[in-house]
């Protein structure tokens, strides 16, 4: 399946791409566009103005995708809190990790192309998933 | 994009991203949520239902999301990229935004001063809270006033007067 999002990816788009590839469509192909009008035919747009899989009310796109695809894994919802705060910084959640992710993603998008940012951040989100999963099982920060 | 606006600001007006919007008066909850978001972004008020920020990837994106939220709330909104026709017009808007931030920094500095006489635990709590507050103000501070450094210094005195551990770690982080 083809998916499309805005060029110059930041935390929300990088996390959404990881989520799509890991939990929705393992064959996902991503296109990066400057304008919503440039979304290729047949591609599903996300984190782009006017798209269904985008910000809605207080939710960032990552949260919207979790809702739309009925992904109820609590580990993913913990990651959603971090992504939300890194993206919107509105103090809706307590996610001290967010500031670090925000800086890391901003820096990466300054020196790498969008495809490369997704390649680099995929393993980071894999690691974050495992970290959050263990933290949830243990009820404390895993060693 | 940021560099462009910074460089241009010296001699010619820079690029701004504007949001023109109209939200229905009722229900008031989405209208207030939108107002809060604009306030948190530090948007400069250009007129009734017209706000602006110096254009960069982040400010543009944030205003686009707010435009979307306005539309979902049954209102109408548009996002524009624009340049003020004159430098003085830009300075006027920047001055208003700077004054708003200076007032926020002043409030932080006053709270830091008040916390200096508190006990160690209260001082540590105030330090944590005020550092967070400073970080949030700095994010919406596009034309830093002198009050920023004053507020930062006032907050950090709470750390300098703390126990020995914090007196050691603070300079180690590269503070002058």
Interface residues (C-beta under 8 A of the other chain):
Chain A: X6 X8 X10 X49 X50 X54 X55 X56 X57 X58 X89 X90 X99
Chain B: X33 X37 X40 X57 X58 X61 X64 X65 X67 X68 X69 X72 X135 X136 X139
